[in-house]
């Protein structure tokens, strides 16, 4: 069964009403390519009380060149518990790019059956615009016990299954990277290009200029124009399974019930010479 999705987006007013609830943990997921820069952005200003989450360290495992896989249960329990997330914790994630990195936190939590997640629509910018308090002080929560529930494998796909199903009717692959990554102009692995048959549906087109999510009907219309309908089983992928998580969330919000994330994404596919590619 897929996790519930209807009330995942919240606004600054909702957060202001719940921010002092001890069962609510706010997660600042701002990202930079190196952890020191990400920490510096957090220290420059974050929602008061928010803990710092750096997804490559806190929400991923693996060995080069594929370091972006969803952690297995034992590691997920340790990583999430260290952040202060327990099974009764309501997590509110945000960043400064429309939920781009916070969606990865949603994916990991939902994959392990934790449905008490909210995404701050519009992110830090909306919070600041509403007059919400901002802090420059490092925050931490006491370690918690997180017990992963059985993995929802319907939310994730592995390379071998994806390879074997590429020609299957009703099975659609959405490459949500930049067009330059899709067409091979920009190479970020041993090989450039895309998974055969994939449609290029850039993730950022699911949000507005102010970084709030587009209306569900807008997201549906864009995807249906590319032949991706709610009756399809849709796989999203990018470079490292982060943009793909955001696209999957947008599709779920738009009424697509069968959406899976290929967390290995191009860092795995593009570096595995046994897997087919197109350019």
C-alpha positions as CSV (number, residue, x, y, z in Angstrom):
1,X,0.0,0.0,0.0
2,X,1.2,3.5,-0.8
3,X,1.5,6.1,2.0
4,X,-1.2,8.7,2.3
5,X,-0.4,11.9,0.4
6,X,-3.4,14.3,0.7
7,X,-2.2,16.5,3.5
8,X,1.6,16.4,3.0
9,X,2.0,20.0,1.9
10,X,1.7,22.6,4.7
11,X,2.1,26.4,4.6
12,X,3.9,28.8,7.0
13,X,0.8,29.4,9.0
14,X,0.4,25.7,9.7
15,X,4.0,25.4,10.8
16,X,3.7,28.5,13.0
17,X,0.8,26.8,14.8
18,X,2.7,23.6,15.4
19,X,6.3,24.6,15.7
20,X,6.3,24.5,19.5
21,X,4.8,21.0,19.6
22,X,7.5,18.7,21.1
23,X,6.4,15.9,18.8
24,X,7.2,18.0,15.7
25,X,10.8,18.1,14.3
26,X,11.7,20.6,11.6
27,X,14.4,19.6,9.2
28,X,16.5,22.1,7.3
29,X,17.6,20.2,4.2
30,X,19.5,23.0,2.4
31,X,22.1,21.5,0.1
32,X,25.5,22.4,-1.3
33,X,28.0,20.1,-3.0
34,X,30.1,19.9,0.1
35,X,28.9,19.5,3.7
36,X,30.8,22.5,5.0
37,X,29.0,24.8,2.6
38,X,25.7,23.2,3.4
39,X,26.3,23.7,7.1
40,X,27.4,27.3,6.5
41,X,24.0,27.9,4.7
42,X,22.2,26.4,7.7
43,X,24.1,28.7,10.1
44,X,23.4,31.7,7.9
45,X,19.7,31.3,8.7
46,X,17.2,28.5,9.3
47,X,13.8,28.2,10.8
48,X,14.1,28.4,14.6
49,X,14.5,25.0,16.1
50,X,15.3,23.2,12.8
51,X,17.9,20.5,12.8
52,X,20.4,20.4,9.9
53,X,20.0,17.5,7.5
54,X,22.6,16.9,4.8
55,X,21.1,14.2,2.5
56,X,24.4,12.6,1.2
57,X,25.4,11.9,4.8
58,X,22.1,11.4,6.6
59,X,19.9,9.8,3.9
60,X,22.1,7.8,1.6
61,X,24.6,5.0,1.6
62,X,26.8,3.3,-1.0
63,X,30.3,3.1,-2.4
64,X,31.7,5.3,-5.3
65,X,30.4,6.0,-7.8
66,X,27.0,5.0,-6.4
67,X,26.8,6.6,-3.0
68,X,23.1,7.6,-3.2
69,X,21.1,4.5,-2.3
70,X,18.4,4.4,0.2
71,X,19.9,3.1,3.5
72,X,19.0,-0.5,4.5
73,X,16.9,-0.8,7.6
74,X,19.6,-1.0,10.3
75,X,21.4,2.1,8.9
76,X,18.2,4.0,8.3
77,X,17.3,3.4,12.0
78,X,20.6,4.7,13.1
79,X,20.7,7.7,10.7
80,X,17.2,8.9,11.4
81,X,17.4,8.2,15.1
82,X,20.5,10.3,15.3
83,X,18.6,13.2,13.8
84,X,16.0,12.9,16.6
85,X,13.3,11.2,14.5
86,X,11.3,8.5,16.3
87,X,8.3,6.6,15.2
88,X,6.0,9.2,16.8
89,X,7.8,12.2,15.4
90,X,6.0,14.5,12.9
91,X,8.8,15.7,10.5
92,X,8.5,18.9,8.6
93,X,11.1,19.2,5.9
94,X,12.1,22.3,3.9
95,X,14.9,23.8,1.8
96,X,15.2,26.8,-0.5
97,X,14.5,25.0,-3.8
98,X,10.8,24.0,-3.6
99,X,11.4,20.9,-1.5
100,X,14.1,19.5,-3.9
101,X,16.2,18.0,-1.1
102,X,13.5,17.7,1.5
103,X,11.7,15.3,-0.8
104,X,14.6,12.9,-0.3
105,X,13.7,12.9,3.4
106,X,10.1,12.2,2.5
107,X,11.2,9.2,0.3
108,X,13.3,7.6,2.9
109,X,10.7,8.0,5.7
110,X,7.8,6.9,3.5
111,X,9.8,3.9,2.2
112,X,10.1,2.7,5.8
113,X,6.5,3.3,6.7
114,X,6.8,6.6,8.4
115,X,3.9,8.7,7.2
116,X,4.1,11.6,9.6
117,X,5.9,13.8,7.2
118,X,5.0,17.3,6.0
119,X,6.7,19.5,3.4
120,X,6.7,23.3,3.9
121,X,5.4,24.5,0.6
122,X,7.6,27.4,-0.7
123,X,10.3,26.5,1.8
124,X,12.4,28.9,3.8
125,X,11.5,31.8,1.6
126,X,7.8,31.5,2.5
127,X,8.6,31.2,6.1
128,X,10.7,34.4,6.1
129,X,8.1,36.2,4.1
130,X,5.4,35.3,6.7
131,X,7.5,36.8,9.5
132,X,8.5,33.4,11.0
133,X,11.5,33.4,13.4
134,X,14.9,32.5,11.9
135,X,17.9,31.4,13.9
136,X,21.7,31.2,13.2
137,X,22.3,28.8,16.1
138,X,23.0,25.1,15.7
139,X,20.1,23.0,16.8
140,X,20.0,19.4,17.8
141,X,17.3,17.0,19.1
142,X,18.0,14.2,21.5
143,X,18.6,10.9,19.8
144,X,15.4,8.9,19.2
145,X,14.5,5.3,18.5
146,X,13.4,4.8,14.9
147,X,12.1,1.3,14.1
148,X,11.7,0.9,10.3
149,X,8.6,-0.8,9.2
150,X,8.7,-3.3,6.3
151,X,10.0,-1.5,3.2
152,X,7.5,-0.4,0.7
153,X,9.1,-1.8,-2.3
154,X,6.4,-0.4,-4.6
155,X,8.1,3.0,-4.0
156,X,11.5,2.0,-5.3
157,X,12.9,0.1,-8.2
158,X,16.3,-1.5,-8.8
159,X,18.4,-1.5,-11.9
160,X,17.7,-5.2,-12.9
161,X,13.9,-4.9,-12.7
162,X,14.0,-1.6,-14.6
163,X,16.2,-3.0,-17.3
164,X,13.9,-6.0,-17.8
165,X,10.7,-4.0,-18.0
166,X,11.7,-1.1,-20.3
167,X,9.6,-2.4,-23.2
168,X,6.5,-3.3,-21.1
169,X,3.3,-1.6,-22.1
170,X,2.1,1.0,-19.5
171,X,5.5,1.1,-17.9
172,X,7.0,4.6,-18.3
173,X,10.4,6.0,-17.4
174,X,10.6,9.8,-16.6
175,X,14.0,11.3,-16.7
176,X,13.7,14.4,-14.6
177,X,17.2,15.8,-15.2
178,X,18.2,18.8,-17.2
179,X,17.8,18.5,-21.0
180,X,21.6,18.7,-21.4
181,X,22.0,15.7,-19.1
182,X,19.2,13.8,-21.0
183,X,20.7,14.4,-24.5
184,X,24.2,13.6,-23.4
185,X,25.6,17.1,-23.8
186,X,26.4,17.1,-20.1
187,X,28.1,14.0,-18.8
188,X,28.0,13.1,-15.2
189,X,29.0,9.5,-15.3
190,X,31.2,7.2,-17.4
191,X,28.6,7.5,-20.1
192,X,26.3,10.3,-21.1
193,X,22.7,9.9,-22.3
194,X,19.6,8.4,-20.9
195,X,17.7,5.2,-20.2
196,X,16.2,3.8,-23.4
197,X,12.7,5.1,-24.0
198,X,12.7,7.6,-21.1
199,X,10.8,10.9,-21.5
200,X,12.5,14.0,-20.4
201,X,10.3,15.8,-17.8
202,X,12.4,18.3,-15.9
203,X,11.6,18.2,-12.2
204,X,11.7,21.9,-11.7
205,X,8.7,22.4,-14.1
206,X,6.6,21.0,-11.3
207,X,7.1,24.1,-9.2
208,X,6.3,27.8,-9.8
209,X,8.8,30.6,-9.9
210,X,8.2,31.2,-6.1
211,X,9.2,27.5,-5.4
212,X,5.6,26.4,-4.5
213,X,4.2,23.3,-6.1
214,X,2.1,23.7,-9.2
215,X,-1.5,22.7,-8.9
216,X,-2.1,19.0,-9.4
217,X,-4.1,19.6,-12.6
218,X,-1.1,21.5,-14.1
219,X,1.3,18.6,-13.2
220,X,-1.1,16.1,-14.7
221,X,-1.6,18.1,-17.9
222,X,2.2,18.4,-18.5
223,X,2.8,14.7,-18.0
224,X,-0.3,13.6,-20.0
225,X,1.0,15.7,-22.9
226,X,4.1,13.5,-22.8
227,X,2.0,10.3,-22.7
228,X,2.4,9.8,-19.0
229,X,-1.1,9.2,-17.6
230,X,-2.2,8.2,-14.1
231,X,-2.9,4.7,-15.4
232,X,0.8,4.2,-16.1
233,X,3.4,2.8,-13.7
234,X,5.9,5.6,-13.6
235,X,9.6,5.4,-12.7
236,X,11.4,8.6,-12.0
237,X,15.2,9.0,-12.1
238,X,17.8,11.7,-12.1
239,X,21.5,11.7,-11.2
240,X,21.3,10.6,-7.5
241,X,17.6,10.0,-6.6
242,X,16.9,13.4,-5.2
243,X,15.3,15.3,-8.1
244,X,13.6,12.0,-8.8
245,X,12.1,11.9,-5.3
246,X,10.7,15.4,-5.8
247,X,9.2,14.4,-9.1
248,X,7.7,11.3,-7.6
249,X,6.1,13.4,-4.8
250,X,4.7,15.9,-7.4
251,X,3.2,13.0,-9.3
252,X,1.7,11.4,-6.2
253,X,0.2,14.8,-5.3
254,X,-1.2,15.0,-8.8
255,X,-3.1,11.7,-8.5
256,X,-0.6,9.2,-9.9
257,X,-0.9,6.1,-7.7
258,X,1.9,4.0,-9.1
259,X,5.1,6.0,-9.0
260,X,8.5,4.5,-8.1
261,X,11.9,6.1,-7.7
262,X,15.1,4.6,-9.2
263,X,17.4,5.7,-6.4
264,X,20.5,4.4,-8.1
265,X,19.6,6.8,-11.0
266,X,22.3,7.8,-13.5
267,X,25.1,7.5,-11.1
268,X,24.5,3.8,-11.2
269,X,23.0,3.3,-14.7
270,X,25.5,5.6,-16.5
271,X,28.5,3.9,-14.8
272,X,27.3,0.3,-15.4
273,X,28.6,-0.7,-18.9
274,X,26.2,-3.7,-19.0
275,X,23.1,-1.5,-19.1
276,X,21.7,0.0,-22.3
277,X,21.6,3.7,-23.0
278,X,20.3,6.1,-25.6
279,X,21.5,9.5,-26.7
